Amino acid sequence: MIQIRPVSDLRNKFPEIEAIVNEGKPVYLTKNGYGAMVVLSLEEYENLTSSIEAKLDEADKQAAASGERLSHDTVFDHARSAIHGK
């Protein structure tokens, strides 16, 4: 189940938030009824960002080896196609 908590729970119920996050689940925090932030474990954050870093490194190497440059429209079109499976 998605955990949505007021940001005050981060201060007042930290052990509960910590237990949820340590189970590998994100906790969504709200402020005044609006989404404010997401709390993740370090491991989950690493899982999310490590593949991005690897892809950026790969792109840097590819750009250095090639004179080809793509417009931002082309790059985002390719990204959207990959995300949406088109």
C-alpha positions in Angstrom: 0.0 0.0 0.0 1.3 3.5 -0.8 2.4 5.4 2.3 1.2 9.0 2.2 2.0 10.9 5.4 2.0 14.6 6.5 5.5 16.0 6.7 5.1 16.4 10.4 5.2 12.6 10.7 8.9 12.8 9.7 9.6 14.6 12.9 6.9 13.1 15.2 6.9 9.5 14.0 10.4 9.1 12.6 10.8 5.4 13.7 7.6 4.5 11.8 8.8 6.3 8.6 12.2 4.7 9.0 10.8 1.2 9.3 8.7 1.6 6.1 11.6 3.0 4.2 13.9 0.2 5.4 11.4 -2.3 3.9 12.2 -0.8 0.5 9.0 1.2 0.2 8.9 5.0 -0.4 7.0 7.3 1.9 5.3 10.3 0.2 5.2 13.3 2.4 2.6 16.1 2.1 2.6 19.7 3.3 -0.8 21.4 3.6 -2.4 18.6 1.6 0.0 18.8 -1.3 2.9 16.5 -2.2 6.1 17.8 -0.8 8.7 15.1 -1.1 9.5 11.4 -1.1 11.6 9.6 1.4 13.6 6.6 0.2 16.2 4.3 1.7 19.8 4.9 0.4 19.6 1.5 -1.3 16.5 2.4 -3.2 17.9 5.7 -4.2 21.1 4.1 -5.4 19.0 1.6 -7.4 17.2 4.5 -9.1 20.2 6.6 -9.8 22.9 4.1 -10.6 21.4 3.1 -14.0 20.9 6.8 -14.9 24.6 7.5 -14.1 25.7 4.5 -16.2 23.5 5.7 -19.1 24.9 9.2 -18.9 28.5 7.9 -18.9 27.7 5.7 -21.9 26.2 8.7 -23.7 29.3 10.8 -22.9 31.6 8.1 -24.4 29.4 7.8 -27.4 29.3 11.6 -27.9 33.1 11.8 -27.7 33.5 9.0 -30.3 31.0 10.5 -32.7 30.5 13.9 -34.3 26.7 13.3 -34.4 24.6 15.7 -32.3 20.9 15.4 -31.7 18.4 18.2 -31.0 16.7 18.1 -27.6 13.4 17.4 -29.5 14.9 14.3 -31.0 16.3 13.1 -27.7 13.1 13.6 -25.8 11.1 12.0 -28.6 13.3 8.9 -28.4 13.0 8.9 -24.6 9.2 9.2 -24.7 9.1 6.3 -27.2 11.2 4.1 -25.0 9.1 4.9 -21.9 5.8 4.4 -23.6 6.9 1.4 -25.7 6.3 3.0 -29.1 
